[in-house]
Amino acid sequence: MTDTLLAQALVEEATKKSGLIWVRSTGPERTLWHVWHEGAALVVGDGPGEQPLPDLVDKGTAEVIVRSKDKGGRLVSWTAVVSELEPGSESWESAVAELKAKRLNAVDAETVPDRWRRECRVVRLTPRESTTDHPQTSLATPPLPTGATTRRPIPAALPRLLLSRKKKRG
């Protein structure tokens, strides 16, 4: 009983403090931003401008991996029961209020709940069981294809040009 309570506390604290979780259902693992609320991780996505959710199926399961906030390594992994919240329901409204409060870069911050109702999915990941036993080999995989690009290095002459402009002004 004590081990179960400690495991639940570890899952809750680690997931609350981590800004991202890794979630895998049937497809590849995805990194998702989330909010911990009422004993579960809440995620929103699958709409324009939102994170793509992995193949999360209502009443299915998913594996959630949480990293350590200070070291960045795997801290705990847990199996989640997936439930998609019905737009407009009391649980959906409560979840969206929490998600909206934590969404820092929404372009349409005031109308985001309406957009999420029309175009997105809000999913609750409720912990079922957890483990701190981790594989002894690396689980690293190549990143998924994306349209995002990495910034290129600045030209070697740019710092000198900027420095010479400051000297001219001063």
C-alpha positions as a printed NumPy array, in Angstrom:
array([[  0.   ,   0.   ,   0.   ],
       [  2.794,   2.425,   0.924],
       [  4.652,   1.677,  -2.324],
       [  1.489,   2.394,  -4.315],
       [  0.983,   5.744,  -2.583],
       [  4.628,   6.695,  -3.126],
       [  4.389,   5.769,  -6.804],
       [  1.23 ,   7.87 ,  -7.192],
       [  2.918,  10.81 ,  -5.462],
       [  5.981,  10.496,  -7.725],
       [  3.827,  10.415, -10.859],
       [  1.848,  13.464,  -9.744],
       [  4.809,  15.58 ,  -8.611],
       [  7.028,  14.714, -11.566],
       [  4.256,  15.325, -14.097],
       [  3.182,  18.598, -12.449],
       [  6.716,  19.965, -12.533],
       [  7.606,  18.833, -16.034],
       [  6.595,  21.157, -18.842],
       [  6.563,  18.312, -21.361],
       [  5.643,  14.657, -21.359],
       [  6.351,  11.981, -23.953],
       [  3.255,  10.043, -24.968],
       [  2.992,   6.901, -27.09 ],
       [ -0.144,   4.989, -27.959],
       [  0.067,   2.958, -31.153],
       [  2.267,   5.222, -33.258],
       [  5.504,   7.078, -32.604],
       [  6.195,   8.849, -29.333],
       [  5.21 ,  12.532, -29.215],
       [  6.343,  15.296, -26.921],
       [  3.298,  17.147, -25.58 ],
       [  2.787,  20.163, -23.365],
       [  0.219,  19.454, -20.715],
       [ -1.401,  20.58 , -17.492],
       [ -1.801,  18.373, -14.423],
       [ -5.344,  18.793, -13.072],
       [ -7.412,  16.682, -10.693],
       [ -5.165,  13.622, -10.837],
       [ -4.536,  13.495, -14.584],
       [ -2.545,  15.099, -17.387],
       [ -4.64 ,  17.187, -19.771],
       [ -3.543,  17.804, -23.361],
       [ -5.114,  19.72 , -26.22 ],
       [ -4.286,  19.321, -29.895],
       [ -5.09 ,  18.033, -33.363],
       [ -6.281,  21.428, -34.553],
       [ -4.778,  24.285, -36.567],
       [ -1.869,  25.819, -34.674],
       [ -1.964,  23.139, -31.97 ],
       [  0.276,  20.208, -31.182],
       [ -0.46 ,  16.973, -33.006],
       [ -1.712,  14.324, -30.611],
       [ -0.492,  10.773, -31.118],
       [ -3.009,   8.071, -31.88 ],
       [ -4.857,   8.565, -28.602],
       [ -8.108,   6.633, -28.698],
       [-10.923,   7.261, -26.218],
       [-11.007,   4.47 , -23.597],
       [ -7.612,   3.234, -24.831],
       [ -4.258,   3.325, -23.105],
       [ -1.024,   5.209, -23.655],
       [  2.465,   5.151, -22.191],
       [  3.576,   8.439, -20.633],
       [  7.218,   9.192, -19.865],
       [  8.151,  12.066, -17.571],
       [ 11.621,  13.556, -17.413],
       [ 13.402,  14.999, -14.42 ],
       [ 13.138,  18.786, -14.43 ],
       [ 16.717,  19.327, -13.219],
       [ 18.644,  16.546, -15.013],
       [ 16.417,  15.987, -18.034],
       [ 16.573,  12.175, -17.783],
       [ 13.677,   9.765, -17.557],
       [ 12.255,   9.898, -14.047],
       [  9.061,   7.877, -14.172],
       [  6.853,   6.269, -16.795],
       [  3.213,   5.413, -16.355],
       [  0.396,   3.797, -18.229],
       [ -2.534,   6.118, -18.79 ],
       [ -6.174,   5.505, -19.469],
       [ -7.166,   7.857, -22.29 ],
       [-10.467,   9.695, -22.245],
       [-11.462,  12.331, -24.769],
       [-13.551,  15.02 , -23.112],
       [-16.867,  15.961, -24.699],
       [-16.855,  19.648, -25.739],
       [-19.143,  21.692, -23.53 ],
       [-19.332,  19.126, -20.732],
       [-18.499,  20.145, -17.167],
       [-15.216,  18.202, -17.225],
       [-14.308,  19.766, -20.592],
       [-14.997,  23.291, -19.299],
       [-12.865,  22.656, -16.197],
       [-10.03 ,  21.19 , -18.289],
       [-10.096,  24.024, -20.81 ],
       [ -9.984,  26.633, -18.041],
       [ -6.773,  25.036, -16.724],
       [ -5.247,  24.596, -20.186],
       [ -6.064,  28.171, -21.199],
       [ -4.442,  29.547, -18.043],
       [ -1.195,  27.712, -18.856],
       [ -1.186,  28.404, -22.608],
       [  1.337,  31.207, -22.853],
       [  1.588,  31.794, -26.579],
       [ -1.958,  31.528, -27.904],
       [ -2.546,  34.136, -30.595],
       [ -6.259,  34.236, -29.808],
       [ -6.048,  33.992, -26.008],
       [ -9.549,  35.325, -25.381],
       [-11.319,  33.097, -27.893],
       [ -9.145,  29.991, -27.562],
       [-11.861,  27.932, -25.773],
       [-14.245,  28.496, -28.692],
       [-11.579,  27.456, -31.187],
       [-10.712,  24.369, -29.136],
       [-14.42 ,  23.459, -28.997],
       [-14.75 ,  23.7  , -32.8  ],
       [-11.413,  22.399, -34.051],
       [ -9.449,  20.493, -31.4  ],
       [ -9.479,  17.534, -29.051],
       [ -9.037,  17.793, -25.288],
       [ -7.752,  14.537, -23.839],
       [ -7.367,  13.396, -20.238],
       [ -4.573,  10.931, -19.42 ],
       [ -5.322,   9.277, -16.073],
       [ -2.507,   7.249, -14.464],
       [ -3.205,   3.548, -14.038],
       [  0.199,   2.13 , -13.098],
       [  3.739,   3.457, -12.967],
       [  7.332,   2.292, -12.914],
       [ 10.728,   3.737, -12.156],
       [ 12.482,   0.701, -13.685],
       [ 14.081,   1.921, -16.867],
       [ 15.694,   0.12 , -19.789],
       [ 19.471,  -0.182, -19.626],
       [ 19.893,   0.709, -23.304],
       [ 19.243,   3.989, -25.058],
       [ 15.76 ,   4.498, -26.409],
       [ 16.843,   7.426, -28.588],
       [ 15.075,   7.672, -31.921],
       [ 15.457,  10.115, -34.787],
       [ 13.111,  13.105, -34.613],
       [  9.853,  12.965, -36.539],
       [  9.726,  14.9  , -39.836],
       [  8.686,  18.52 , -39.412],
       [  8.538,  21.762, -41.336],
       [ 10.422,  23.551, -38.56 ],
       [ 13.989,  24.585, -39.253],
       [ 17.039,  25.176, -37.132],
       [ 18.567,  28.623, -37.126],
       [ 21.707,  28.829, -39.19 ],
       [ 24.954,  30.113, -37.626],
       [ 25.529,  33.853, -37.911],
       [ 28.06 ,  34.969, -40.504],
       [ 31.585,  35.28 , -39.108],
       [ 31.848,  38.979, -40.05 ],
       [ 28.595,  40.036, -38.344],
       [ 30.004,  40.602, -34.825],
       [ 32.73 ,  42.876, -36.255],
       [ 30.182,  44.847, -38.301],
       [ 27.928,  45.345, -35.269],
       [ 30.868,  46.333, -33.087],
       [ 32.099,  48.91 , -35.631],
       [ 28.594,  50.489, -35.75 ],
       [ 28.595,  50.916, -31.971],
       [ 32.029,  52.588, -32.086],
       [ 30.827,  55.021, -34.785],
       [ 27.74 ,  56.023, -32.739],
       [ 29.6  ,  56.338, -29.402]])
